[in-house]
Amino acid sequence: MLHADARDLALHVAEHWGDVKISGFDSTVNCGPLDPLPELDTLEYILSCCYQASLMREEDRPVRFRLILREPDCFDGKDGPPKGLHRLLFSEPRPFDESELQKLSPAVDFYRSMIGVRHGAQKRLDIWGIVHTGPRWVQNVYGGKVIAPALPNSLVVYVTDPGRITVCRGPLTIATLNRGKVLTPTHEVFDSTWLPANFAPVRSRLWGLHLAAKKAAKKPWADLDPGIVRTIAQQVVRRIISSVRNSGHGGTILVVPPETVDHVYEENSYLSIEYKVTDEAARKRFQNLVIDLMNTLAEVYGRKAGTGKTVGWDEYVASNEESLALCDEAVFDLASFFADLTSVDGAVVFTEAFELLGFGAMISGGLKGMRTVARALDIEGTEKEQVYSGSFGARHRSVFRFCNAVHDAIAIVVSQDRVVRFVKWKEGGVTYWDCVATSILDF
C-alpha cells in the first residue's frame, strides 16, 4: 500500500470541511461563520510546505508551529490573551514557503502563538504576521476549567513532529498525516456508551453523597447537573493521559472492579504490585475532591439569587470564585501526580472509583497470550478487525494478556511513541481502541 502524502490529506480535508460535527464536538459553538477553504492546489501547497518544514531543524531545534489561514483584518488589533487573540502585523509580508516557516518557528512558540497566512497579490500566499493566542487553548486537551479564547472557523495547521501535521477547522481536528497515514479522530472513546457504563455505580454513589451534603446544608444550594460527575472524571483522565504522553516514557494504567481489590493485593496469578498503597482516606482522595468540587459549586451558585437553573460544567468553567479555583487546582494536581507514578516500570492500578491501589505492577508472563486481538473500528467496538498481536511491543502484549484474564478490567496504554489505546475484553475477545491518537498534542 502506498504511503499517504500532502495531496491525500488535502483531499480528505476538502471532503470533510463542511461536516456539521468533527471529533464529537459541535462545530458551531463559539467558532463564528465557516471560512471557505482555498482551492485544492493551494491547500495542497500549504500542507506540503508544512510537511517539508517539519522535517527541518532551526539551529538544532525541531521545527514546531501552528498557523492560521485568515486575513489580518479579521482580528481585532486591540484584543489579546487571556480572553482574546492578539494580532501582530508585519510592515511587509513574508513569502510563504518551507524556508520561511523554518526561520520563523523559533519566534512563534507552539503553545502561545500562530503564524498568520493570507492570500496576497496574484493569489500568492503571504505570511502577514503572528497571532498571539496565549496557552489557555492547551486546557482543551489537558483538561481543566480555564476558558480559552475561541479560534475562528478557519484553516489551522499544527506541525508537531517530523512528518506529522494536523489540520483543524478552528479548534476542531479534521485529520492528521503521520507515518504515511491519514488519521481521523473518529474513535473518541469518551463518547462511547460502554466506557461510562463501567463507572455508572461509582458516579451514582458520588452523586448520592453530594445530595446528602446538600440536604444537610444550612443555606440553599443550587441544583447540579448529574452529568458533571462524568465530565470531571473524563477531564482528569485526559490530564493523566496527556501528562504521560508528553513525558516520553509511556506508561500503563489498569482499572479493576472494586470487588477484585482484595484479590489484587494477595498473591495471584496475573498481577504483582511492587508499591502497594495502604487502605486509608488518602487513597480515596480523588473521590473526596470530586465531592468537594460539586458541593462547592452548588454552594457558590446557591448564593446567586435568581439563577433558577441547573448548574453544570459550563457554569463551573465560567466561575471566577477562588474556592472553585482551589478545588480545580487540587483535582488536576492529583491527576498530574497519578501520571508521575507511571514513570516507574510497571502499571499504575486503580479501582473504578480512581482509588489508588499501587504502582510498579508487573503483569504475569505466565498468562495465556493470544495470536490476534481486535481493533475497534468504531467507538462502541461493534465493528472490528483482527490484528496480529506480535506486531505490538511488550507493554501492549502484557496488557492484552491481562485483559484476557480479567474481563472486567480496563487498561490504558501509552506507548513511548505517544500512541494511546484503551483495552478491554468485549464480546468474546480482547479489543483495543485508538484513543486520542490523533490529538494535536500527540507528540
Phi, psi and omega per residue, in radians:
M1 nan 2.342 -3.139
L2 -1.259 2.615 3.103
H3 -1.349 2.543 3.086
A4 -1.320 2.685 3.138
D5 -2.380 -2.937 -3.084
A6 -1.060 -0.593 3.120
R7 -1.103 -0.773 3.136
D8 -1.115 -0.711 3.114
L9 -1.131 -0.727 3.125
A10 -1.083 -0.729 3.126
L11 -1.097 -0.734 3.136
H12 -1.141 -0.764 3.132
V13 -1.085 -0.767 3.138
A14 -1.074 -0.646 -3.113
E15 -1.229 -0.570 -3.015
H16 -1.913 0.127 -3.078
W17 -1.029 -0.716 -3.060
G18 -1.622 0.173 3.133
D19 -1.023 2.468 -3.135
V20 -1.158 -0.676 -3.137
K21 -2.237 2.431 3.067
I22 -2.313 2.292 3.063
S23 1.011 0.492 3.016
G24 1.428 0.072 -3.126
F25 -1.980 2.529 3.108
D26 -1.236 2.066 -3.024
S27 -1.302 -0.105 -3.098
T28 -1.624 -0.146 -3.044
V29 -1.349 2.055 2.995
N30 1.018 0.299 -3.072
C31 -1.873 -0.229 3.141
G32 1.341 -2.990 -3.127
P33 -1.145 2.697 -3.111
L34 -1.386 2.141 3.063
D35 -1.314 2.523 3.091
P36 -1.280 2.633 3.034
L37 -1.370 2.642 2.995
P38 -1.220 3.006 3.089
E39 -1.032 2.722 -3.026
L40 -1.000 -0.739 -3.141
D41 -1.103 -0.674 3.115
T42 -1.192 -0.742 3.101
L43 -1.065 -0.754 3.115
E44 -1.088 -0.685 3.133
Y45 -1.124 -0.739 3.113
I46 -1.032 -0.859 -3.090
L47 -1.192 -0.611 3.120
S48 -1.161 -0.746 3.106
C49 -1.106 -0.715 3.108
C50 -1.108 -0.720 3.135
Y51 -1.098 -0.807 3.141
Q52 -1.118 -0.691 3.123
A53 -1.120 -0.591 -3.125
S54 -1.122 -0.409 -3.129
L55 -1.488 -0.138 -3.083
M56 -1.605 3.030 2.998
R57 -2.346 2.579 3.124
E58 -2.071 1.868 -3.073
E59 0.924 0.851 3.100
D60 1.137 0.313 3.051
R61 -1.891 2.504 3.077
P62 -1.135 2.589 3.126
V63 -1.573 1.953 3.096
R64 -2.325 2.400 3.129
F65 -2.905 2.923 2.957
R66 -2.111 2.542 3.055
L67 -2.390 2.731 3.122
I68 -2.326 2.364 3.098
L69 -1.659 1.750 -3.124
R70 -2.873 2.541 3.123
E71 -1.169 2.444 -3.114
P72 -1.093 -0.492 -3.137
D73 -1.134 -0.285 -3.136
C74 -1.388 -0.112 3.106
F75 -1.858 2.498 3.108
D76 -1.356 2.034 -3.100
G77 -1.137 -0.270 -3.129
K78 -1.719 -0.070 -3.066
D79 -1.553 3.022 3.101
G80 3.029 2.968 3.129
P81 -1.091 2.715 0.198
P82 -1.538 -0.152 -3.055
K83 -1.800 -0.138 -3.099
G84 -2.462 -2.990 -3.128
L85 -1.973 2.312 -3.074
H86 -1.760 2.091 3.137
R87 -1.619 2.212 3.065
L88 -2.048 1.871 -2.993
L89 -1.693 2.211 3.081
F90 -1.262 2.545 3.095
S91 -1.184 -0.520 3.055
E92 -2.319 2.222 -3.137
P93 -1.152 2.703 3.125
R94 -1.852 2.610 3.115
P95 -1.157 2.533 3.132
F96 -1.611 1.929 3.016
D97 -2.755 3.048 -3.060
E98 -1.146 -0.552 -3.138
S99 -1.189 -0.715 3.129
E100 -1.188 -0.659 3.076
L101 -1.094 -0.713 3.111
Q102 -1.060 -0.834 -3.095
K103 -1.175 -0.635 -3.040
L104 -1.433 -0.396 -2.998
S105 -0.972 -0.662 -3.138
P106 -1.095 -0.499 -3.116
A107 -1.450 -0.214 -3.087
V108 -1.986 1.462 -3.104
D109 -0.999 2.295 -3.041
F110 -0.955 -0.665 -3.042
Y111 -1.487 -0.181 -3.007
R112 -2.167 -0.374 -2.999
S113 -2.485 2.907 3.100
M114 -2.355 2.655 3.037
I115 -1.485 2.221 3.128
G116 -1.562 2.212 -3.096
V117 -2.206 2.547 3.127
R118 -2.578 2.953 2.980
H119 -1.401 2.077 3.136
G120 -1.653 -2.662 -3.133
A121 -1.164 2.512 3.102
Q122 0.964 0.698 3.097
K123 1.042 0.366 3.116
R124 -1.476 2.581 3.110
L125 -1.524 2.387 3.116
D126 -2.200 2.622 2.913
I127 -1.647 1.944 -3.021
W128 -1.636 -0.279 -3.123
G129 2.844 -2.653 -3.051
I130 -2.253 2.461 3.023
V131 -1.919 1.982 3.132
H132 -1.528 2.003 -3.080
T133 -1.730 -0.384 -2.945
G134 1.323 2.955 -3.021
P135 -1.576 0.035 -3.034
R136 -1.100 -0.484 -3.100
W137 -1.046 -0.421 -3.137
V138 -1.103 -0.444 3.122
Q139 -1.050 -0.472 3.133
N140 -1.103 -0.439 3.136
V141 -1.722 -0.755 -3.091
Y142 -1.307 -0.430 -3.001
G143 1.650 2.607 3.124
G144 2.482 3.045 -3.026
K145 -1.807 -0.021 -3.109
V146 -1.206 2.327 3.130
I147 -1.493 2.172 3.129
A148 -1.642 2.548 3.060
P149 -1.073 2.390 -3.043
A150 -1.293 2.284 3.005
L151 -1.379 2.544 3.085
P152 -1.235 2.881 3.137
N153 -1.341 1.056 -3.093
S154 -2.017 2.950 3.068
L155 -1.226 2.140 3.117
V156 -2.204 2.320 -3.138
V157 -2.144 2.341 3.121
Y158 -2.000 2.202 3.022
V159 -1.889 1.978 -2.993
T160 -2.038 -0.341 -3.064
D161 -2.812 2.828 3.085
P162 -0.998 2.154 3.118
G163 1.312 0.228 -3.103
R164 -2.215 2.052 3.100
I165 -2.353 2.501 3.133
T166 -2.081 2.362 3.130
V167 -1.920 2.291 -3.122
C168 -2.226 2.791 2.920
R169 -1.908 1.711 -2.990
G170 1.113 -2.195 -3.124
P171 -1.507 0.007 -2.990
L172 -1.794 2.182 -3.102
T173 -1.313 2.288 3.057
I174 -1.737 -0.884 -3.104
A175 -2.899 2.793 3.082
T176 -2.218 2.383 2.991
L177 -1.733 2.041 -3.105
N178 -2.622 2.264 3.113
R179 0.962 0.659 3.078
G180 1.308 0.296 3.126
K181 -2.246 2.511 3.018
V182 -1.638 1.965 -3.087
L183 -1.841 2.393 -3.134
T184 -2.062 2.534 -3.094
P185 -1.425 0.990 -3.099
T186 -1.514 -0.316 -3.063
H187 -1.840 1.090 3.068
E188 -1.461 1.577 -2.952
V189 -1.100 -0.368 3.111
F190 -1.139 -0.370 3.135
D191 -1.535 0.009 -3.114
S192 -1.297 2.998 3.023
T193 -1.660 -0.504 -3.057
W194 -1.219 -0.643 -3.076
L195 -1.198 -0.943 3.117
P196 -1.121 -0.457 3.128
A197 -1.084 -0.568 3.127
N198 -1.153 -0.443 -3.074
F199 -1.857 0.146 -3.095
A200 -1.040 -0.765 3.124
P201 -1.066 -0.651 3.124
V202 -1.149 -0.810 3.128
R203 -1.051 -0.701 -3.138
S204 -1.096 -0.699 3.141
R205 -1.189 -0.755 3.123
L206 -1.122 -0.674 3.121
W207 -1.127 -0.695 3.104
G208 -1.103 -0.683 3.097
L209 -1.144 -0.652 3.091
H210 -1.140 -0.774 -3.130
L211 -1.096 -0.642 3.105
A212 -1.136 -0.704 3.106
A213 -1.159 -0.673 3.121
K214 -1.105 -0.725 -3.135
K215 -1.128 -0.585 -3.101
A216 -1.489 -0.158 -3.088
A217 -1.149 2.517 -3.123
K218 -1.395 -0.401 3.114
K219 -2.065 2.743 -3.105
P220 -1.102 2.396 3.034
W221 -1.906 2.641 3.080
A222 -1.258 2.702 3.053
D223 -1.379 2.274 3.127
L224 -1.705 2.668 2.984
D225 -1.319 2.126 -3.131
P226 -0.997 -0.419 -3.132
G227 -1.186 -0.184 -3.108
I228 -1.175 -0.480 3.113
V229 -1.094 -0.800 3.131
R230 -1.115 -0.732 -3.098
T231 -1.118 -0.777 3.138
I232 -1.080 -0.784 -3.131
A233 -1.069 -0.726 3.122
Q234 -1.127 -0.698 3.126
Q235 -1.097 -0.674 3.116
V236 -1.145 -0.776 3.125
V237 -1.081 -0.706 3.095
R238 -1.067 -0.717 3.127
R239 -1.104 -0.757 3.129
I240 -1.082 -0.826 -3.122
I241 -1.068 -0.803 -3.116
S242 -1.091 -0.716 -3.133
S243 -1.153 -0.733 3.124
V244 -1.164 -0.740 -3.112
R245 -1.075 -0.780 -3.079
N246 -1.346 -0.195 3.087
S247 -1.244 -0.488 3.097
G248 1.537 -0.138 -3.111
H249 -1.766 -0.158 -3.101
G250 1.309 3.131 -3.140
G251 3.063 2.908 -3.135
T252 -2.301 2.355 3.078
I253 -2.124 2.234 3.098
L254 -1.976 2.279 3.102
V255 -2.034 2.076 -3.058
V256 -2.029 2.682 3.117
P257 -1.123 2.587 -3.113
P258 -1.006 -0.577 -3.086
E259 -1.215 -0.203 3.141
T260 -1.693 0.028 -3.022
V261 -1.026 -0.886 -3.114
D262 -1.038 -0.714 -3.132
H263 -1.165 -0.647 3.131
V264 -1.125 -0.655 -3.132
Y265 -1.253 -0.536 3.128
E266 -1.373 2.951 3.051
E267 -1.163 2.204 -3.100
N268 -2.460 3.101 -2.989
S269 -1.625 0.009 -3.042
Y270 -2.260 -0.286 -3.045
L271 -2.641 2.366 3.077
S272 -2.247 1.998 -3.094
I273 -1.603 2.068 -3.115
E274 -1.227 -0.794 -3.102
Y275 -2.034 1.672 3.141
K276 -1.527 2.562 -3.103
V277 -1.813 2.341 -3.133
T278 -1.113 2.479 3.138
D279 -1.345 1.641 3.101
E280 -2.563 -3.130 -3.055
A281 -1.033 -0.607 -3.101
A282 -1.069 -0.512 3.138
R283 -1.193 -0.392 -3.105
K284 -1.798 0.410 -3.051
R285 -1.044 -0.686 -3.120
F286 -1.037 -0.822 -3.138
Q287 -1.052 -0.767 -3.118
N288 -1.122 -0.662 3.141
L289 -1.185 -0.684 3.123
V290 -1.114 -0.745 3.107
I291 -1.120 -0.752 3.097
D292 -1.042 -0.720 -3.137
L293 -1.101 -0.817 3.131
M294 -1.092 -0.767 -3.133
N295 -1.114 -0.720 3.133
T296 -1.142 -0.727 3.119
L297 -1.073 -0.792 3.134
A298 -1.125 -0.667 3.134
E299 -1.194 -0.754 -3.124
V300 -1.059 -0.847 -3.110
Y301 -1.359 -0.302 3.036
G302 -1.211 -0.464 3.113
R303 -1.333 -0.292 -3.105
K304 -1.572 1.716 -3.063
A305 -1.098 2.465 3.020
G306 1.446 0.183 3.115
T307 -1.157 -0.826 2.994
G308 1.030 0.475 3.124
K309 -2.539 2.819 3.113
T310 -1.229 2.367 -3.094
V311 -1.722 2.309 -3.115
G312 -2.406 -2.692 -3.060
W313 -1.073 -0.676 -3.126
D314 -1.062 -0.723 3.127
E315 -1.213 -0.621 3.098
Y316 -1.098 -0.796 -3.139
V317 -1.122 -0.690 -3.043
A318 -1.338 -0.293 -3.044
S319 -1.267 2.471 3.060
N320 -1.868 0.194 -3.109
E321 -1.133 2.309 -3.124
E322 -1.099 -0.625 -3.118
S323 -1.093 -0.671 3.094
L324 -1.261 -0.639 3.111
A325 -1.090 -0.663 3.105
L326 -1.171 -0.704 3.075
C327 -1.075 -0.788 -3.132
D328 -1.063 -0.793 -3.134
E329 -1.091 -0.700 -3.131
A330 -1.145 -0.754 -3.125
V331 -1.099 -0.831 -3.037
F332 -1.430 -0.358 2.973
D333 -1.198 -0.653 3.079
L334 -1.126 -0.670 3.101
A335 -1.075 -0.725 3.109
S336 -1.147 -0.645 3.083
F337 -1.097 -0.765 3.089
F338 -1.016 -0.742 -3.133
A339 -1.092 -0.643 3.136
D340 -1.060 -0.546 -3.096
L341 -1.165 -0.365 3.128
T342 -1.291 -0.153 3.136
S343 -1.191 -0.423 3.076
V344 -1.384 2.474 3.104
D345 -0.964 2.360 -3.122
G346 1.878 3.091 -3.052
A347 -1.654 2.696 2.946
V348 -1.648 2.313 -3.015
V349 -2.022 2.236 3.100
F350 -2.182 2.822 2.852
T351 -1.509 3.075 3.126
E352 -1.174 -0.261 3.081
A353 -1.639 0.253 -3.086
F354 0.982 0.658 2.990
E355 -1.508 2.072 -3.044
L356 -1.291 2.103 3.118
L357 -1.649 -0.562 3.137
G358 2.855 -3.117 3.128
F359 -2.576 3.035 -3.007
G360 1.222 0.527 -3.082
A361 -1.424 2.276 3.134
M362 -1.833 2.251 3.101
I363 -1.469 2.324 -3.063
S364 -1.063 2.330 3.073
G365 -1.313 -0.189 -3.135
G366 -1.476 -0.095 3.113
L367 -1.151 2.567 -3.126
K368 -1.167 2.216 3.083
G369 -1.543 -3.032 3.127
M370 -2.557 2.624 -3.087
R371 -1.293 -0.646 -3.128
T372 -2.292 2.730 2.980
V373 -2.240 2.843 -3.103
A374 -1.681 2.298 3.022
R375 -1.723 2.131 -3.136
A376 -1.234 2.318 3.114
L377 -1.741 -0.063 3.041
D378 -2.529 2.965 -3.001
I379 -1.199 -0.411 -3.140
E380 -1.579 -0.202 -3.128
G381 1.312 0.373 3.099
T382 -1.371 -0.510 3.056
E383 -1.915 2.255 -3.053
K384 -2.439 2.863 2.955
E385 -2.384 2.524 -3.125
Q386 -1.443 2.362 -3.104
V387 -2.198 2.418 3.120
Y388 -1.140 2.113 -3.052
S389 -1.192 -0.439 3.140
G390 -1.176 -0.198 3.116
S391 -1.411 -0.084 3.141
F392 -1.735 2.816 3.102
G393 -1.349 3.102 -3.070
A394 -1.086 -0.657 -3.121
R395 -1.070 -0.815 3.130
H396 -1.142 -0.763 -3.072
R397 -1.126 -0.633 3.105
S398 -1.165 -0.674 3.108
V399 -1.165 -0.686 3.085
F400 -1.026 -0.750 3.125
R401 -1.113 -0.724 -3.123
F402 -1.103 -0.824 -3.129
C403 -1.215 -0.422 3.055
N404 -1.240 -0.477 -3.141
A405 -1.622 -0.606 -3.104
V406 -2.029 1.637 -2.968
H407 -1.199 -0.421 -3.105
D408 -1.560 -0.034 -3.112
A409 -1.423 2.728 3.016
I410 -2.203 2.364 3.136
A411 -2.124 2.509 3.009
I412 -2.081 2.144 -3.093
V413 -2.056 2.186 3.055
V414 -1.989 1.994 -3.115
S415 -1.420 2.923 -3.127
Q416 -1.131 -0.438 3.087
D417 -1.562 0.283 2.944
R418 1.308 0.254 3.036
V419 -1.411 2.379 -3.090
V420 -2.001 2.316 3.125
R421 -2.385 2.451 2.945
F422 -1.673 2.453 -3.103
V423 -2.293 2.372 3.113
K424 -2.780 2.626 2.971
W425 -1.276 2.222 -3.112
K426 -2.610 2.190 3.047
E427 0.906 0.908 2.990
G428 1.575 0.117 3.136
G429 -2.964 2.882 3.106
V430 -1.292 2.245 -3.102
T431 -2.186 2.501 3.052
Y432 -2.202 2.627 3.123
W433 -2.083 2.309 2.973
D434 -1.316 1.866 -3.051
C435 -1.898 2.277 -3.119
V436 0.785 0.479 -3.139
A437 -1.254 -0.264 3.124
T438 -1.936 0.335 3.129
S439 -1.113 2.602 3.132
I440 -0.964 -0.690 -3.059
L441 -1.621 0.333 3.091
D442 -1.446 1.293 3.113
F443 -2.572 nan nan
